[in-house]
Amino acid sequence: MTNSQRAEQAHRAIMYFEQNSGDDRENSLKDLLCNLMHWADEQAEDFDDALRVARMHYEAEVHEEA
């Protein structure tokens, strides 16, 4: 999967969130991240650790495609 395909996948998720939350483009990413933090709390998941790992994956994918 390319980074462009990854971005398109994320775009579809954000669009779904906007359509189902009534949020607008300006706030949707922030509100989705906030909701994911609440979800992580309820699932006893470490959001900060997940974000750290996600950042590592992102950096590797960007470097790989460069």
PDB file of N, CA, C and O in Angstrom:
ATOM      1  N   MET A   1       0.852  -1.174   0.000  1.00  0.00           N
ATOM      2  CA  MET A   1       0.000   0.000   0.000  1.00  0.00           C
ATOM      3  C   MET A   1       0.896   1.235   0.000  1.00  0.00           C
ATOM      4  O   MET A   1       1.883   1.298   0.733  1.00  0.00           O
ATOM      5  N   THR A   2       0.545   2.206  -0.822  1.00  0.00           N
ATOM      6  CA  THR A   2       1.325   3.447  -0.891  1.00  0.00           C
ATOM      7  C   THR A   2       0.823   4.432   0.172  1.00  0.00           C
ATOM      8  O   THR A   2      -0.246   4.246   0.754  1.00  0.00           O
ATOM      9  N   ASN A   3       1.606   5.469   0.408  1.00  0.00           N
ATOM     10  CA  ASN A   3       1.183   6.499   1.363  1.00  0.00           C
ATOM     11  C   ASN A   3      -0.042   7.244   0.861  1.00  0.00           C
ATOM     12  O   ASN A   3      -0.877   7.678   1.654  1.00  0.00           O
ATOM     13  N   SER A   4      -0.151   7.391  -0.445  1.00  0.00           N
ATOM     14  CA  SER A   4      -1.341   8.014  -1.012  1.00  0.00           C
ATOM     15  C   SER A   4      -2.580   7.152  -0.745  1.00  0.00           C
ATOM     16  O   SER A   4      -3.647   7.682  -0.434  1.00  0.00           O
ATOM     17  N   GLN A   5      -2.447   5.857  -0.861  1.00  0.00           N
ATOM     18  CA  GLN A   5      -3.552   4.955  -0.556  1.00  0.00           C
ATOM     19  C   GLN A   5      -3.901   4.988   0.935  1.00  0.00           C
ATOM     20  O   GLN A   5      -5.072   4.930   1.310  1.00  0.00           O
ATOM     21  N   ARG A   6      -2.882   5.082   1.767  1.00  0.00           N
ATOM     22  CA  ARG A   6      -3.117   5.194   3.216  1.00  0.00           C
ATOM     23  C   ARG A   6      -3.883   6.477   3.526  1.00  0.00           C
ATOM     24  O   ARG A   6      -4.809   6.476   4.338  1.00  0.00           O
ATOM     25  N   ALA A   7      -3.490   7.569   2.875  1.00  0.00           N
ATOM     26  CA  ALA A   7      -4.171   8.851   3.087  1.00  0.00           C
ATOM     27  C   ALA A   7      -5.622   8.769   2.609  1.00  0.00           C
ATOM     28  O   ALA A   7      -6.516   9.320   3.251  1.00  0.00           O
ATOM     29  N   GLU A   8      -5.860   8.090   1.497  1.00  0.00           N
ATOM     30  CA  GLU A   8      -7.225   7.935   0.987  1.00  0.00           C
ATOM     31  C   GLU A   8      -8.066   7.104   1.955  1.00  0.00           C
ATOM     32  O   GLU A   8      -9.241   7.401   2.170  1.00  0.00           O
ATOM     33  N   GLN A   9      -7.479   6.082   2.528  1.00  0.00           N
ATOM     34  CA  GLN A   9      -8.187   5.267   3.520  1.00  0.00           C
ATOM     35  C   GLN A   9      -8.569   6.115   4.731  1.00  0.00           C
ATOM     36  O   GLN A   9      -9.685   6.011   5.241  1.00  0.00           O
ATOM     37  N   ALA A  10      -7.651   6.947   5.184  1.00  0.00           N
ATOM     38  CA  ALA A  10      -7.932   7.844   6.304  1.00  0.00           C
ATOM     39  C   ALA A  10      -8.995   8.867   5.918  1.00  0.00           C
ATOM     40  O   ALA A  10      -9.845   9.215   6.737  1.00  0.00           O
ATOM     41  N   HIS A  11      -8.954   9.346   4.691  1.00  0.00           N
ATOM     42  CA  HIS A  11      -9.954  10.306   4.210  1.00  0.00           C
ATOM     43  C   HIS A  11     -11.354   9.694   4.302  1.00  0.00           C
ATOM     44  O   HIS A  11     -12.297  10.353   4.738  1.00  0.00           O
ATOM     45  N   ARG A  12     -11.481   8.445   3.892  1.00  0.00           N
ATOM     46  CA  ARG A  12     -12.794   7.790   3.963  1.00  0.00           C
ATOM     47  C   ARG A  12     -13.258   7.665   5.412  1.00  0.00           C
ATOM     48  O   ARG A  12     -14.444   7.836   5.696  1.00  0.00           O
ATOM     49  N   ALA A  13     -12.344   7.371   6.326  1.00  0.00           N
ATOM     50  CA  ALA A  13     -12.706   7.267   7.743  1.00  0.00           C
ATOM     51  C   ALA A  13     -13.157   8.622   8.288  1.00  0.00           C
ATOM     52  O   ALA A  13     -14.145   8.699   9.019  1.00  0.00           O
ATOM     53  N   ILE A  14     -12.444   9.681   7.939  1.00  0.00           N
ATOM     54  CA  ILE A  14     -12.812  11.027   8.401  1.00  0.00           C
ATOM     55  C   ILE A  14     -14.163  11.432   7.820  1.00  0.00           C
ATOM     56  O   ILE A  14     -14.999  11.999   8.523  1.00  0.00           O
ATOM     57  N   MET A  15     -14.378  11.140   6.534  1.00  0.00           N
ATOM     58  CA  MET A  15     -15.655  11.479   5.907  1.00  0.00           C
ATOM     59  C   MET A  15     -16.807  10.734   6.594  1.00  0.00           C
ATOM     60  O   MET A  15     -17.870  11.309   6.826  1.00  0.00           O
ATOM     61  N   TYR A  16     -16.594   9.473   6.913  1.00  0.00           N
ATOM     62  CA  TYR A  16     -17.614   8.693   7.622  1.00  0.00           C
ATOM     63  C   TYR A  16     -17.900   9.329   8.979  1.00  0.00           C
ATOM     64  O   TYR A  16     -19.056   9.482   9.372  1.00  0.00           O
ATOM     65  N   PHE A  17     -16.836   9.698   9.692  1.00  0.00           N
ATOM     66  CA  PHE A  17     -16.990  10.329  10.998  1.00  0.00           C
ATOM     67  C   PHE A  17     -17.766  11.638  10.877  1.00  0.00           C
ATOM     68  O   PHE A  17     -18.679  11.893  11.662  1.00  0.00           O
ATOM     69  N   GLU A  18     -17.407  12.464   9.902  1.00  0.00           N
ATOM     70  CA  GLU A  18     -18.102  13.742   9.711  1.00  0.00           C
ATOM     71  C   GLU A  18     -19.588  13.524   9.438  1.00  0.00           C
ATOM     72  O   GLU A  18     -20.439  14.210  10.006  1.00  0.00           O
ATOM     73  N   GLN A  19     -19.892  12.570   8.570  1.00  0.00           N
ATOM     74  CA  GLN A  19     -21.285  12.320   8.203  1.00  0.00           C
ATOM     75  C   GLN A  19     -22.107  11.802   9.377  1.00  0.00           C
ATOM     76  O   GLN A  19     -23.304  12.076   9.462  1.00  0.00           O
ATOM     77  N   ASN A  20     -21.477  11.059  10.283  1.00  0.00           N
ATOM     78  CA  ASN A  20     -22.206  10.448  11.391  1.00  0.00           C
ATOM     79  C   ASN A  20     -22.147  11.251  12.680  1.00  0.00           C
ATOM     80  O   ASN A  20     -22.886  10.962  13.621  1.00  0.00           O
ATOM     81  N   SER A  21     -21.290  12.244  12.738  1.00  0.00           N
ATOM     82  CA  SER A  21     -21.180  13.050  13.956  1.00  0.00           C
ATOM     83  C   SER A  21     -21.749  14.450  13.770  1.00  0.00           C
ATOM     84  O   SER A  21     -22.037  15.142  14.746  1.00  0.00           O
ATOM     85  N   GLY A  22     -21.908  14.863  12.527  1.00  0.00           N
ATOM     86  CA  GLY A  22     -22.343  16.233  12.264  1.00  0.00           C
ATOM     87  C   GLY A  22     -21.207  17.226  12.379  1.00  0.00           C
ATOM     88  O   GLY A  22     -21.422  18.434  12.279  1.00  0.00           O
ATOM     89  N   ASP A  23     -19.994  16.726  12.590  1.00  0.00           N
ATOM     90  CA  ASP A  23     -18.820  17.592  12.692  1.00  0.00           C
ATOM     91  C   ASP A  23     -18.478  18.189  11.340  1.00  0.00           C
ATOM     92  O   ASP A  23     -18.878  17.673  10.296  1.00  0.00           O
ATOM     93  N   ASP A  24     -17.735  19.279  11.372  1.00  0.00           N
ATOM     94  CA  ASP A  24     -17.261  19.873  10.133  1.00  0.00           C
ATOM     95  C   ASP A  24     -15.790  19.536   9.937  1.00  0.00           C
ATOM     96  O   ASP A  24     -15.137  19.014  10.841  1.00  0.00           O
ATOM     97  N   ARG A  25     -15.283  19.833   8.769  1.00  0.00           N
ATOM     98  CA  ARG A  25     -13.908  19.486   8.418  1.00  0.00           C
ATOM     99  C   ARG A  25     -12.903  20.086   9.400  1.00  0.00           C
ATOM    100  O   ARG A  25     -11.899  19.452   9.728  1.00  0.00           O
ATOM    101  N   GLU A  26     -13.169  21.293   9.862  1.00  0.00           N
ATOM    102  CA  GLU A  26     -12.226  21.986  10.749  1.00  0.00           C
ATOM    103  C   GLU A  26     -12.002  21.238  12.053  1.00  0.00           C
ATOM    104  O   GLU A  26     -10.892  21.245  12.586  1.00  0.00           O
ATOM    105  N   ASN A  27     -13.041  20.592  12.574  1.00  0.00           N
ATOM    106  CA  ASN A  27     -12.935  19.958  13.888  1.00  0.00           C
ATOM    107  C   ASN A  27     -12.899  18.442  13.859  1.00  0.00           C
ATOM    108  O   ASN A  27     -12.641  17.820  14.889  1.00  0.00           O
ATOM    109  N   SER A  28     -13.148  17.833  12.715  1.00  0.00           N
ATOM    110  CA  SER A  28     -13.350  16.386  12.688  1.00  0.00           C
ATOM    111  C   SER A  28     -12.134  15.589  13.149  1.00  0.00           C
ATOM    112  O   SER A  28     -12.291  14.638  13.915  1.00  0.00           O
ATOM    113  N   LEU A  29     -10.944  15.940  12.714  1.00  0.00           N
ATOM    114  CA  LEU A  29      -9.758  15.179  13.126  1.00  0.00           C
ATOM    115  C   LEU A  29      -9.555  15.274  14.633  1.00  0.00           C
ATOM    116  O   LEU A  29      -9.300  14.266  15.292  1.00  0.00           O
ATOM    117  N   LYS A  30      -9.667  16.472  15.172  1.00  0.00           N
ATOM    118  CA  LYS A  30      -9.468  16.653  16.615  1.00  0.00           C
ATOM    119  C   LYS A  30     -10.523  15.901  17.412  1.00  0.00           C
ATOM    120  O   LYS A  30     -10.203  15.247  18.405  1.00  0.00           O
ATOM    121  N   ASP A  31     -11.776  15.987  16.985  1.00  0.00           N
ATOM    122  CA  ASP A  31     -12.854  15.315  17.709  1.00  0.00           C
ATOM    123  C   ASP A  31     -12.744  13.802  17.594  1.00  0.00           C
ATOM    124  O   ASP A  31     -13.010  13.083  18.557  1.00  0.00           O
ATOM    125  N   LEU A  32     -12.354  13.315  16.420  1.00  0.00           N
ATOM    126  CA  LEU A  32     -12.171  11.877  16.263  1.00  0.00           C
ATOM    127  C   LEU A  32     -11.047  11.373  17.167  1.00  0.00           C
ATOM    128  O   LEU A  32     -11.191  10.340  17.820  1.00  0.00           O
ATOM    129  N   LEU A  33      -9.942  12.094  17.205  1.00  0.00           N
ATOM    130  CA  LEU A  33      -8.842  11.707  18.090  1.00  0.00           C
ATOM    131  C   LEU A  33      -9.288  11.713  19.553  1.00  0.00           C
ATOM    132  O   LEU A  33      -8.939  10.812  20.315  1.00  0.00           O
ATOM    133  N   CYS A  34     -10.051  12.721  19.938  1.00  0.00           N
ATOM    134  CA  CYS A  34     -10.569  12.798  21.303  1.00  0.00           C
ATOM    135  C   CYS A  34     -11.450  11.590  21.598  1.00  0.00           C
ATOM    136  O   CYS A  34     -11.324  10.968  22.653  1.00  0.00           O
ATOM    137  N   ASN A  35     -12.348  11.256  20.658  1.00  0.00           N
ATOM    138  CA  ASN A  35     -13.226  10.101  20.857  1.00  0.00           C
ATOM    139  C   ASN A  35     -12.427   8.809  20.936  1.00  0.00           C
ATOM    140  O   ASN A  35     -12.777   7.903  21.693  1.00  0.00           O
ATOM    141  N   LEU A  36     -11.352   8.720  20.155  1.00  0.00           N
ATOM    142  CA  LEU A  36     -10.503   7.533  20.225  1.00  0.00           C
ATOM    143  C   LEU A  36      -9.809   7.426  21.587  1.00  0.00           C
ATOM    144  O   LEU A  36      -9.565   6.322  22.075  1.00  0.00           O
ATOM    145  N   MET A  37      -9.499   8.552  22.186  1.00  0.00           N
ATOM    146  CA  MET A  37      -8.930   8.523  23.541  1.00  0.00           C
ATOM    147  C   MET A  37      -9.948   7.962  24.530  1.00  0.00           C
ATOM    148  O   MET A  37      -9.602   7.154  25.392  1.00  0.00           O
ATOM    149  N   HIS A  38     -11.201   8.392  24.403  1.00  0.00           N
ATOM    150  CA  HIS A  38     -12.250   7.847  25.269  1.00  0.00           C
ATOM    151  C   HIS A  38     -12.413   6.347  25.038  1.00  0.00           C
ATOM    152  O   HIS A  38     -12.551   5.576  25.988  1.00  0.00           O
ATOM    153  N   TRP A  39     -12.395   5.940  23.770  1.00  0.00           N
ATOM    154  CA  TRP A  39     -12.509   4.524  23.448  1.00  0.00           C
ATOM    155  C   TRP A  39     -11.358   3.733  24.065  1.00  0.00           C
ATOM    156  O   TRP A  39     -11.569   2.667  24.643  1.00  0.00           O
ATOM    157  N   ALA A  40     -10.141   4.260  23.940  1.00  0.00           N
ATOM    158  CA  ALA A  40      -8.967   3.589  24.510  1.00  0.00           C
ATOM    159  C   ALA A  40      -9.108   3.450  26.019  1.00  0.00           C
ATOM    160  O   ALA A  40      -8.763   2.408  26.576  1.00  0.00           O
ATOM    161  N   ASP A  41      -9.607   4.481  26.686  1.00  0.00           N
ATOM    162  CA  ASP A  41      -9.837   4.394  28.136  1.00  0.00           C
ATOM    163  C   ASP A  41     -10.781   3.247  28.466  1.00  0.00           C
ATOM    164  O   ASP A  41     -10.513   2.453  29.368  1.00  0.00           O
ATOM    165  N   GLU A  42     -11.895   3.163  27.726  1.00  0.00           N
ATOM    166  CA  GLU A  42     -12.889   2.122  28.006  1.00  0.00           C
ATOM    167  C   GLU A  42     -12.378   0.727  27.677  1.00  0.00           C
ATOM    168  O   GLU A  42     -12.840  -0.256  28.257  1.00  0.00           O
ATOM    169  N   GLN A  43     -11.437   0.633  26.758  1.00  0.00           N
ATOM    170  CA  GLN A  43     -10.886  -0.664  26.359  1.00  0.00           C
ATOM    171  C   GLN A  43      -9.585  -0.995  27.093  1.00  0.00           C
ATOM    172  O   GLN A  43      -8.950  -2.012  26.815  1.00  0.00           O
ATOM    173  N   ALA A  44      -9.198  -0.137  28.023  1.00  0.00           N
ATOM    174  CA  ALA A  44      -7.942  -0.287  28.767  1.00  0.00           C
ATOM    175  C   ALA A  44      -6.737  -0.374  27.816  1.00  0.00           C
ATOM    176  O   ALA A  44      -5.810  -1.155  28.027  1.00  0.00           O
ATOM    177  N   GLU A  45      -6.786   0.455  26.766  1.00  0.00           N
ATOM    178  CA  GLU A  45      -5.684   0.561  25.807  1.00  0.00           C
ATOM    179  C   GLU A  45      -4.877   1.810  26.129  1.00  0.00           C
ATOM    180  O   GLU A  45      -5.430   2.806  26.593  1.00  0.00           O
ATOM    181  N   ASP A  46      -3.594   1.762  25.889  1.00  0.00           N
ATOM    182  CA  ASP A  46      -2.715   2.905  26.124  1.00  0.00           C
ATOM    183  C   ASP A  46      -2.660   3.756  24.852  1.00  0.00           C
ATOM    184  O   ASP A  46      -1.914   3.448  23.923  1.00  0.00           O
ATOM    185  N   PHE A  47      -3.454   4.822  24.820  1.00  0.00           N
ATOM    186  CA  PHE A  47      -3.531   5.666  23.616  1.00  0.00           C
ATOM    187  C   PHE A  47      -2.174   6.285  23.296  1.00  0.00           C
ATOM    188  O   PHE A  47      -1.783   6.332  22.130  1.00  0.00           O
ATOM    189  N   ASP A  48      -1.452   6.761  24.307  1.00  0.00           N
ATOM    190  CA  ASP A  48      -0.164   7.402  24.059  1.00  0.00           C
ATOM    191  C   ASP A  48       0.825   6.422  23.442  1.00  0.00           C
ATOM    192  O   ASP A  48       1.608   6.792  22.567  1.00  0.00           O
ATOM    193  N   ASP A  49       0.789   5.175  23.897  1.00  0.00           N
ATOM    194  CA  ASP A  49       1.672   4.167  23.324  1.00  0.00           C
ATOM    195  C   ASP A  49       1.265   3.863  21.883  1.00  0.00           C
ATOM    196  O   ASP A  49       2.123   3.727  21.011  1.00  0.00           O
ATOM    197  N   ALA A  50      -0.024   3.756  21.633  1.00  0.00           N
ATOM    198  CA  ALA A  50      -0.505   3.517  20.280  1.00  0.00           C
ATOM    199  C   ALA A  50      -0.102   4.665  19.358  1.00  0.00           C
ATOM    200  O   ALA A  50       0.292   4.434  18.214  1.00  0.00           O
ATOM    201  N   LEU A  51      -0.199   5.884  19.843  1.00  0.00           N
ATOM    202  CA  LEU A  51       0.199   7.039  19.049  1.00  0.00           C
ATOM    203  C   LEU A  51       1.707   7.033  18.785  1.00  0.00           C
ATOM    204  O   LEU A  51       2.151   7.384  17.692  1.00  0.00           O
ATOM    205  N   ARG A  52       2.481   6.637  19.776  1.00  0.00           N
ATOM    206  CA  ARG A  52       3.938   6.546  19.609  1.00  0.00           C
ATOM    207  C   ARG A  52       4.286   5.524  18.527  1.00  0.00           C
ATOM    208  O   ARG A  52       5.114   5.792  17.657  1.00  0.00           O
ATOM    209  N   VAL A  53       3.659   4.369  18.585  1.00  0.00           N
ATOM    210  CA  VAL A  53       3.919   3.323  17.586  1.00  0.00           C
ATOM    211  C   VAL A  53       3.432   3.772  16.206  1.00  0.00           C
ATOM    212  O   VAL A  53       4.102   3.537  15.201  1.00  0.00           O
ATOM    213  N   ALA A  54       2.268   4.416  16.162  1.00  0.00           N
ATOM    214  CA  ALA A  54       1.742   4.918  14.892  1.00  0.00           C
ATOM    215  C   ALA A  54       2.708   5.926  14.278  1.00  0.00           C
ATOM    216  O   ALA A  54       2.929   5.918  13.067  1.00  0.00           O
ATOM    217  N   ARG A  55       3.282   6.790  15.105  1.00  0.00           N
ATOM    218  CA  ARG A  55       4.243   7.774  14.593  1.00  0.00           C
ATOM    219  C   ARG A  55       5.475   7.070  14.023  1.00  0.00           C
ATOM    220  O   ARG A  55       6.000   7.479  12.988  1.00  0.00           O
ATOM    221  N   MET A  56       5.932   6.020  14.691  1.00  0.00           N
ATOM    222  CA  MET A  56       7.085   5.257  14.190  1.00  0.00           C
ATOM    223  C   MET A  56       6.752   4.623  12.833  1.00  0.00           C
ATOM    224  O   MET A  56       7.569   4.649  11.913  1.00  0.00           O
ATOM    225  N   HIS A  57       5.556   4.058  12.717  1.00  0.00           N
ATOM    226  CA  HIS A  57       5.143   3.463  11.443  1.00  0.00           C
ATOM    227  C   HIS A  57       5.067   4.530  10.353  1.00  0.00           C
ATOM    228  O   HIS A  57       5.531   4.322   9.232  1.00  0.00           O
ATOM    229  N   TYR A  58       4.476   5.671  10.697  1.00  0.00           N
ATOM    230  CA  TYR A  58       4.358   6.779   9.744  1.00  0.00           C
ATOM    231  C   TYR A  58       5.738   7.204   9.238  1.00  0.00           C
ATOM    232  O   TYR A  58       5.950   7.339   8.033  1.00  0.00           O
ATOM    233  N   GLU A  59       6.662   7.412  10.158  1.00  0.00           N
ATOM    234  CA  GLU A  59       8.003   7.855   9.767  1.00  0.00           C
ATOM    235  C   GLU A  59       8.693   6.817   8.890  1.00  0.00           C
ATOM    236  O   GLU A  59       9.376   7.175   7.930  1.00  0.00           O
ATOM    237  N   ALA A  60       8.520   5.529   9.211  1.00  0.00           N
ATOM    238  CA  ALA A  60       9.125   4.466   8.391  1.00  0.00           C
ATOM    239  C   ALA A  60       8.490   4.454   7.003  1.00  0.00           C
ATOM    240  O   ALA A  60       9.198   4.295   6.009  1.00  0.00           O
ATOM    241  N   GLU A  61       7.180   4.617   6.917  1.00  0.00           N
ATOM    242  CA  GLU A  61       6.491   4.608   5.626  1.00  0.00           C
ATOM    243  C   GLU A  61       6.883   5.803   4.767  1.00  0.00           C
ATOM    244  O   GLU A  61       7.069   5.667   3.557  1.00  0.00           O
ATOM    245  N   VAL A  62       7.009   6.966   5.384  1.00  0.00           N
ATOM    246  CA  VAL A  62       7.437   8.166   4.654  1.00  0.00           C
ATOM    247  C   VAL A  62       8.871   7.975   4.145  1.00  0.00           C
ATOM    248  O   VAL A  62       9.183   8.286   2.996  1.00  0.00           O
ATOM    249  N   HIS A  63       9.724   7.462   5.019  1.00  0.00           N
ATOM    250  CA  HIS A  63      11.131   7.239   4.641  1.00  0.00           C
ATOM    251  C   HIS A  63      11.224   6.193   3.524  1.00  0.00           C
ATOM    252  O   HIS A  63      12.017   6.336   2.593  1.00  0.00           O
ATOM    253  N   GLU A  64      10.410   5.148   3.628  1.00  0.00           N
ATOM    254  CA  GLU A  64      10.425   4.064   2.645  1.00  0.00           C
ATOM    255  C   GLU A  64      10.040   4.559   1.257  1.00  0.00           C
ATOM    256  O   GLU A  64      10.609   4.126   0.255  1.00  0.00           O
ATOM    257  N   GLU A  65       9.070   5.469   1.204  1.00  0.00           N
ATOM    258  CA  GLU A  65       8.579   5.954  -0.081  1.00  0.00           C
ATOM    259  C   GLU A  65       9.426   7.075  -0.668  1.00  0.00           C
ATOM    260  O   GLU A  65       9.312   7.392  -1.852  1.00  0.00           O
ATOM    261  N   ALA A  66      10.274   7.673   0.161  1.00  0.00           N
ATOM    262  CA  ALA A  66      11.108   8.807  -0.304  1.00  0.00           C
ATOM    263  C   ALA A  66      12.230   8.393  -1.216  1.00  0.00           C
ATOM    264  O   ALA A  66      12.998   9.240  -1.674  1.00  0.00           O
TER     265      ALA A  66
END
